[in-house]
Amino acid sequence: MRVADASEFGKRLMAWDAVYEQLAPGCFEGGVEELWIDDGLEILWETGNRSVWTAGSNRAGMVSLGIPVAGGGSGMYCGVPLHGGAVSWLPGGGDFEIFSRERMDIVSATVSETLLRGFAGTDSPRTTEAQLRRPFIRQQPGRAEMLRRALLEIVAAVRGQPELLEIPASRAAMRDCVLSLMLDTLNPASGRPTPDLRPSVKAWIVRKVREGALASPSDPFHVADVCRSLGVSRRSLQYAFEDLTGMGAVQFLRNVRLNAVRRELHIPVGCPEEPIAAIAARWGFWHMPRFAGYYRALFGELPSETRRRQGLSTQHGLG
């Protein structure tokens, strides 16, 4: 939505109660996009061409992680000087102030505490609980860029294909992407804090993960589900997969789903002419260029080439 008056920004937001003030002269031009992936997860992107002072609070029971200023900008966040590459954290119902100097470009994710705790599972629960209660800002250029890129990719994908939010696997993949980045920012990885699992347990976990991923694309199976059902932390799960398969759990799950898409391109489950994008979305791939890249990296060809080759094989009686 385009905005021609900075004071209009906060009037339609559901996760925020905030006031926006234009502090630099000139005609204001900006935009705001608010996207709800689930009832407990909001992505907000705000832009403007003038200096803006924003003050208010987020919704009680929800926490917010964001990049207050895009790379190269400067300003202030809760009384702390702000420069490009910063990541901010705001507890539920917490008061904040942001001054975006010269221009405003802010993207954030706001998530319910219950959803974040459930996703975290047994991963550093004490640290997570402590950090849920206090605001902070950190200079983490790499993390800030990664988080910003992921959030904006989700916004752009849904803007182009609103129906993605109607597909459980795509919605769950977006949700888990955001929650994983939030937890990684709160608790940067450091070594192996827990003992290794027994080899037999690792093998059982890998088998269960594959079975769960293939069970039903309409009931998405993600790393968070594995951790909750098996009672292991994300880090322990990651170590198990790295040791046994040579790849992380996320890559393993992705490759399992890529193989499922490939099978459907060979032998259609639904309509033979079903768009490749629809098949991919059903298996949790909501970002089509990235899906095509993953597919080509794994199989050495694009999904369109698989379909075209399969069509020729069937036409000539080779399928």
PAPA-414090 format. One record per residue (C-alpha): residue in one letter; y, x, z. Coordinates in pm, 1 decimal, padded with zeros to 6 digits. Example, Ala and Ser with C-alpha at 12.3 -4.5 7.8 and 13.67 -1.06 7.14 Angstrom:
// residues 2
(pt "A",(-00450.0,01230.0,00780.0))
(pt "S",(-00106.0,01367.0,00714.0))
This chain:
// residues 319
(pt "M",(00000.0,00000.0,00000.0))
(pt "R",(00340.8,00138.0,-00098.4))
(pt "V",(00608.7,00148.7,00172.0))
(pt "A",(00985.0,00164.2,00110.8))
(pt "D",(01089.1,00149.5,00478.1))
(pt "A",(00936.2,00379.7,00742.2))
(pt "S",(00963.3,00106.6,01005.6))
(pt "E",(00710.7,-00100.3,00808.1))
(pt "F",(00426.5,00147.9,00861.8))
(pt "G",(00283.3,00028.1,01191.1))
(pt "K",(00313.9,-00347.1,01144.3))
(pt "R",(-00026.5,-00412.5,00986.9))
(pt "L",(-00236.5,-00142.9,01154.0))
(pt "M",(-00527.2,-00268.1,01365.6))
(pt "A",(-00617.7,00049.7,01557.3))
(pt "W",(-00263.1,00160.3,01641.1))
(pt "D",(00047.0,00036.6,01821.6))
(pt "A",(00322.5,00267.2,01696.9))
(pt "V",(00688.6,00285.0,01598.2))
(pt "Y",(00803.1,00487.0,01295.7))
(pt "E",(01159.5,00619.9,01257.8))
(pt "Q",(01309.4,00789.5,00951.4))
(pt "L",(01513.3,01092.0,01062.4))
(pt "A",(01621.5,01250.7,00733.3))
(pt "P",(01870.7,01089.6,00490.6))
(pt "G",(01764.8,00944.1,00156.9))
(pt "C",(01561.2,00659.8,00011.1))
(pt "F",(01221.0,00645.7,00174.6))
(pt "E",(00905.5,00634.3,-00034.7))
(pt "G",(00562.8,00637.6,00121.1))
(pt "G",(00220.4,00483.5,00136.3))
(pt "V",(-00042.1,00376.7,00387.6))
(pt "E",(-00414.0,00316.0,00341.9))
(pt "E",(-00622.7,00183.5,00630.8))
(pt "L",(-00997.5,00168.3,00574.5))
(pt "W",(-01255.7,00024.2,00814.3))
(pt "I",(-01604.9,00156.5,00747.4))
(pt "D",(-01750.1,-00033.4,01044.1))
(pt "D",(-01593.2,-00236.1,01323.7))
(pt "G",(-01576.6,00085.9,01524.6))
(pt "L",(-01454.5,00334.9,01263.9))
(pt "E",(-01114.5,00344.4,01093.7))
(pt "I",(-00968.5,00597.6,00849.5))
(pt "L",(-00589.7,00601.3,00814.3))
(pt "W",(-00384.1,00792.3,00556.3))
(pt "E",(-00003.8,00786.2,00574.2))
(pt "T",(00240.1,00965.4,00344.8))
(pt "G",(00620.0,00976.1,00316.9))
(pt "N",(00892.8,01180.8,00149.9))
(pt "R",(01124.8,01212.2,00452.4))
(pt "S",(01109.7,01342.6,00810.0))
(pt "V",(00953.6,01077.8,01034.4))
(pt "W",(00918.3,01043.1,01411.4))
(pt "T",(00615.0,00839.6,01517.4))
(pt "A",(00542.4,00732.1,01876.0))
(pt "G",(00287.6,00494.1,02025.1))
(pt "S",(-00080.1,00477.7,02117.5))
(pt "N",(-00419.4,00412.8,01967.9))
(pt "R",(-00646.4,00127.5,02072.7))
(pt "A",(-00811.5,00149.3,02415.2))
(pt "G",(-01179.6,00235.2,02389.7))
(pt "M",(-01128.5,00432.8,02068.2))
(pt "V",(-01059.0,00802.7,02010.0))
(pt "S",(-00876.7,00963.7,01719.1))
(pt "L",(-00917.8,01292.3,01536.9))
(pt "G",(-00682.1,01388.7,01258.4))
(pt "I",(-00479.2,01635.8,01063.3))
(pt "P",(-00117.0,01560.8,01160.0))
(pt "V",(00046.0,01758.1,00877.0))
(pt "A",(-00097.1,01867.5,00544.0))
(pt "G",(-00114.9,02238.7,00467.8))
(pt "G",(00222.2,02410.4,00471.1))
(pt "G",(00400.6,02142.7,00673.7))
(pt "S",(00546.1,02174.2,01020.6))
(pt "G",(00666.7,01956.4,01305.4))
(pt "M",(00561.8,01863.8,01657.5))
(pt "Y",(00270.3,01682.6,01821.8))
(pt "C",(00292.7,01567.0,02184.3))
(pt "G",(00552.1,01835.6,02259.3))
(pt "V",(00355.9,02115.5,02090.2))
(pt "P",(00489.0,02290.7,01777.0))
(pt "L",(00286.8,02185.9,01476.9))
(pt "H",(00194.0,02389.3,01170.9))
(pt "G",(-00041.5,02346.0,00878.2))
(pt "G",(-00411.9,02379.0,00961.0))
(pt "A",(-00394.6,02192.2,01292.5))
(pt "V",(-00647.9,01938.8,01417.9))
(pt "S",(-00540.7,01685.2,01681.4))
(pt "W",(-00742.0,01480.2,01928.6))
(pt "L",(-00619.5,01165.5,02106.6))
(pt "P",(-00817.9,00978.0,02375.6))
(pt "G",(-00847.8,00599.6,02366.8))
(pt "G",(-00526.4,00421.2,02469.0))
(pt "G",(-00346.2,00755.9,02477.9))
(pt "D",(00025.6,00788.9,02410.7))
(pt "F",(00137.0,01026.2,02137.5))
(pt "E",(00443.0,01148.8,01950.5))
(pt "I",(00442.2,01312.7,01608.3))
(pt "F",(00739.8,01457.0,01426.3))
(pt "S",(00667.1,01527.5,01060.2))
(pt "R",(00938.8,01754.0,00928.9))
(pt "E",(01063.1,01710.7,00570.6))
(pt "R",(00762.0,01505.3,00469.0))
(pt "M",(00478.5,01308.1,00623.5))
(pt "D",(00114.1,01342.1,00521.0))
(pt "I",(-00122.1,01240.8,00800.6))
(pt "V",(-00489.7,01147.9,00777.3))
(pt "S",(-00700.4,01052.7,01078.1))
(pt "A",(-01028.0,00895.7,01187.0))
(pt "T",(-01036.1,00660.5,01485.7))
(pt "V",(-01376.0,00570.3,01628.2))
(pt "S",(-01504.1,00371.2,01922.4))
(pt "E",(-01610.7,00581.0,02220.4))
(pt "T",(-01942.7,00394.1,02227.7))
(pt "L",(-02019.0,00482.3,01865.6))
(pt "L",(-01927.8,00848.1,01916.3))
(pt "R",(-02135.2,00878.7,02234.0))
(pt "G",(-02432.0,00715.2,02065.3))
(pt "F",(-02407.3,00953.4,01771.5))
(pt "A",(-02370.5,01255.1,01998.9))
(pt "G",(-02688.3,01165.3,02186.2))
(pt "T",(-02795.0,01464.8,02392.1))
(pt "D",(-02553.7,01709.4,02223.3))
(pt "S",(-02339.0,01859.5,02499.1))
(pt "P",(-02280.4,01524.6,02676.0))
(pt "R",(-02069.3,01676.9,02952.5))
(pt "T",(-01837.9,01849.2,02707.5))
(pt "T",(-01802.3,01536.1,02498.6))
(pt "E",(-01725.3,01321.0,02801.3))
(pt "A",(-01462.6,01565.7,02925.5))
(pt "Q",(-01293.2,01593.6,02588.8))
(pt "L",(-01287.8,01218.1,02539.1))
(pt "R",(-01031.1,01204.6,02819.8))
(pt "R",(-00761.0,01451.9,02718.3))
(pt "P",(-00546.5,01508.5,02408.5))
(pt "F",(-00536.2,01847.7,02241.3))
(pt "I",(-00429.2,02022.9,01925.8))
(pt "R",(-00601.7,02329.3,01781.2))
(pt "Q",(-00520.3,02560.3,01495.1))
(pt "Q",(-00840.2,02537.5,01290.6))
(pt "P",(-00737.8,02576.0,00923.8))
(pt "G",(-01092.0,02571.7,00789.2))
(pt "R",(-01197.0,02274.7,01000.6))
(pt "A",(-00872.9,02090.4,00922.7))
(pt "E",(-00920.6,02132.4,00548.7))
(pt "M",(-01285.3,02022.4,00567.6))
(pt "L",(-01200.8,01712.8,00771.6))
(pt "R",(-00903.8,01622.2,00554.0))
(pt "R",(-01102.0,01659.4,00233.2))
(pt "A",(-01389.7,01446.2,00363.9))
(pt "L",(-01164.5,01164.5,00486.9))
(pt "L",(-00961.1,01152.2,00166.8))
(pt "E",(-01274.8,01158.1,-00047.2))
(pt "I",(-01401.0,00852.1,00138.3))
(pt "V",(-01066.9,00673.7,00093.3))
(pt "A",(-01062.8,00755.4,-00279.9))
(pt "A",(-01425.9,00650.5,-00331.0))
(pt "V",(-01376.1,00311.9,-00165.2))
(pt "R",(-01047.0,00258.1,-00347.0))
(pt "G",(-01230.5,00304.8,-00676.5))
(pt "Q",(-01547.7,00119.5,-00572.3))
(pt "P",(-01480.1,-00129.6,-00288.7))
(pt "E",(-01837.9,-00255.2,-00320.1))
(pt "L",(-01959.5,00069.4,-00159.5))
(pt "L",(-01878.5,-00081.8,00180.0))
(pt "E",(-02125.4,-00362.6,00104.8))
(pt "I",(-02412.5,-00116.2,00063.9))
(pt "P",(-02562.0,-00022.4,00405.1))
(pt "A",(-02681.7,00322.9,00296.4))
(pt "S",(-02340.5,00421.1,00157.0))
(pt "R",(-02153.2,00288.4,00458.5))
(pt "A",(-02387.6,00468.8,00698.3))
(pt "A",(-02353.1,00795.9,00504.6))
(pt "M",(-01973.6,00776.2,00528.0))
(pt "R",(-01990.5,00696.4,00898.0))
(pt "D",(-02226.9,00984.0,00976.0))
(pt "C",(-02014.1,01226.6,00773.8))
(pt "V",(-01705.4,01141.9,00980.0))
(pt "L",(-01886.2,01143.2,01315.1))
(pt "S",(-02054.8,01476.9,01243.0))
(pt "L",(-01720.9,01639.8,01163.3))
(pt "M",(-01566.7,01494.8,01478.9))
(pt "L",(-01845.4,01631.6,01699.5))
(pt "D",(-01841.0,01970.8,01528.3))
(pt "T",(-01467.7,01993.9,01597.3))
(pt "L",(-01514.8,01902.5,01962.5))
(pt "N",(-01810.7,02133.9,02014.7))
(pt "P",(-01806.2,02434.4,01778.7))
(pt "A",(-02156.3,02570.6,01722.9))
(pt "S",(-02251.9,02877.8,01919.5))
(pt "G",(-02598.0,03029.1,01918.8))
(pt "R",(-02911.9,02854.8,02038.1))
(pt "P",(-02842.2,02691.7,02375.0))
(pt "T",(-03186.6,02533.8,02413.1))
(pt "P",(-03546.9,02662.1,02389.2))
(pt "D",(-03725.1,02623.7,02056.4))
(pt "L",(-03961.3,02332.5,02006.2))
(pt "R",(-04330.9,02400.7,01957.7))
(pt "P",(-04438.0,02444.0,01591.2))
(pt "S",(-04653.1,02130.4,01608.3))
(pt "V",(-04355.2,01929.7,01733.7))
(pt "K",(-04136.0,02066.4,01455.7))
(pt "A",(-04394.6,01965.6,01194.5))
(pt "W",(-04421.0,01617.1,01345.4))
(pt "I",(-04042.3,01579.5,01338.7))
(pt "V",(-04018.0,01684.2,00972.9))
(pt "R",(-04289.7,01437.0,00874.6))
(pt "K",(-04127.6,01154.6,01071.0))
(pt "V",(-03788.5,01226.1,00917.0))
(pt "R",(-03927.1,01210.4,00564.4))
(pt "E",(-04118.3,00888.4,00635.5))
(pt "G",(-03810.9,00730.8,00790.7))
(pt "A",(-03585.4,00831.1,00503.1))
(pt "L",(-03818.3,00670.8,00248.1))
(pt "A",(-03908.8,00361.2,00449.6))
(pt "S",(-03624.4,00145.7,00322.2))
(pt "P",(-03299.5,00240.3,00150.7))
(pt "S",(-03150.5,-00090.3,00269.1))
(pt "D",(-03199.6,00027.0,00628.7))
(pt "P",(-03048.4,00377.1,00611.3))
(pt "F",(-03210.3,00658.4,00807.0))
(pt "H",(-02978.6,00942.4,00908.4))
(pt "V",(-02978.5,01243.4,01136.0))
(pt "A",(-02820.8,01043.4,01417.7))
(pt "D",(-03106.7,00793.1,01397.2))
(pt "V",(-03359.7,01076.0,01417.9))
(pt "C",(-03195.9,01223.2,01727.0))
(pt "R",(-03180.5,00887.7,01904.2))
(pt "S",(-03537.2,00787.3,01821.1))
(pt "L",(-03690.7,01127.4,01906.5))
(pt "G",(-03465.4,01211.3,02200.1))
(pt "V",(-03356.9,01550.1,02064.3))
(pt "S",(-03012.0,01695.4,02007.8))
(pt "R",(-02865.8,01755.0,01662.1))
(pt "R",(-02876.9,02128.7,01721.1))
(pt "S",(-03243.9,02125.8,01823.4))
(pt "L",(-03321.9,01915.8,01517.8))
(pt "Q",(-03130.1,02157.2,01296.9))
(pt "Y",(-03314.7,02458.5,01435.9))
(pt "A",(-03650.5,02286.6,01383.7))
(pt "F",(-03577.1,02218.8,01017.7))
(pt "E",(-03435.0,02563.7,00953.0))
(pt "D",(-03741.0,02730.7,01104.2))
(pt "L",(-04000.4,02510.5,00933.4))
(pt "T",(-03846.9,02420.6,00595.5))
(pt "G",(-03581.9,02686.0,00542.3))
(pt "M",(-03307.1,02425.2,00517.8))
(pt "G",(-03107.2,02209.0,00754.3))
(pt "A",(-03193.4,01850.1,00839.5))
(pt "V",(-02901.2,01712.3,00637.5))
(pt "Q",(-03005.4,01902.7,00323.5))
(pt "F",(-03367.8,01798.1,00371.6))
(pt "L",(-03272.1,01429.9,00402.0))
(pt "R",(-03043.9,01459.3,00101.1))
(pt "N",(-03317.9,01615.4,-00111.1))
(pt "V",(-03564.7,01344.3,-00007.7))
(pt "R",(-03315.9,01078.2,-00118.1))
(pt "L",(-03240.7,01265.8,-00442.4))
(pt "N",(-03611.7,01257.0,-00522.0))
(pt "A",(-03615.3,00883.9,-00451.6))
(pt "V",(-03328.7,00832.7,-00699.1))
(pt "R",(-03513.6,01044.3,-00956.8))
(pt "R",(-03827.4,00830.7,-00917.6))
(pt "E",(-03623.3,00517.0,-00981.3))
(pt "L",(-03473.0,00673.8,-01292.2))
(pt "H",(-03827.8,00738.6,-01416.3))
(pt "I",(-03972.1,00403.7,-01304.7))
(pt "P",(-03696.4,00146.6,-01236.0))
(pt "V",(-03747.1,-00065.8,-00926.0))
(pt "G",(-03495.2,-00329.5,-01033.7))
(pt "C",(-03326.4,-00390.2,-01366.9))
(pt "P",(-03409.0,-00111.8,-01618.3))
(pt "E",(-03040.3,-00099.1,-01709.1))
(pt "E",(-02917.5,-00077.0,-01348.8))
(pt "P",(-02623.2,00168.3,-01336.5))
(pt "I",(-02707.4,00511.7,-01200.7))
(pt "A",(-02416.1,00476.9,-00957.2))
(pt "A",(-02575.6,00162.1,-00809.4))
(pt "I",(-02910.3,00337.3,-00759.4))
(pt "A",(-02739.5,00637.5,-00601.2))
(pt "A",(-02533.0,00418.5,-00368.0))
(pt "R",(-02846.6,00234.5,-00257.3))
(pt "W",(-02983.0,00569.3,-00142.5))
(pt "G",(-02665.7,00667.4,00041.5))
(pt "F",(-02476.1,00865.8,-00224.1))
(pt "W",(-02124.3,00722.4,-00230.1))
(pt "H",(-01939.3,01017.8,-00388.9))
(pt "M",(-02059.0,01018.3,-00750.2))
(pt "P",(-01933.5,01362.0,-00867.8))
(pt "R",(-02087.9,01525.4,-00562.5))
(pt "F",(-02410.9,01328.7,-00612.3))
(pt "A",(-02429.9,01450.4,-00971.8))
(pt "G",(-02373.9,01806.6,-00851.5))
(pt "Y",(-02647.0,01780.6,-00587.3))
(pt "Y",(-02883.8,01627.3,-00840.8))
(pt "R",(-02822.4,01896.7,-01099.7))
(pt "A",(-02856.3,02175.4,-00843.4))
(pt "L",(-03195.8,02041.6,-00733.1))
(pt "F",(-03345.7,01933.9,-01066.7))
(pt "G",(-03160.1,02140.1,-01326.1))
(pt "E",(-03026.0,01836.3,-01510.5))
(pt "L",(-02782.7,01550.8,-01459.5))
(pt "P",(-02915.1,01206.0,-01364.3))
(pt "S",(-02791.8,01072.4,-01699.2))
(pt "E",(-03006.8,01333.6,-01871.2))
(pt "T",(-03310.0,01225.2,-01669.1))
(pt "R",(-03257.1,00864.2,-01773.5))
(pt "R",(-03197.2,00954.8,-02135.7))
(pt "R",(-03505.9,01176.9,-02147.9))
(pt "Q",(-03717.9,00910.8,-01979.4))
(pt "G",(-03597.5,00653.4,-02231.3))
(pt "L",(-03701.5,00876.8,-02519.3))
(pt "S",(-04042.6,00944.6,-02360.6))
(pt "T",(-04108.4,00572.9,-02318.4))
(pt "Q",(-03988.8,00501.2,-02670.5))
(pt "H",(-04237.3,00751.2,-02813.7))
(pt "G",(-04521.8,00642.8,-02588.2))
(pt "L",(-04503.5,00948.2,-02366.0))
(pt "G",(-04405.1,00762.4,-02046.8))
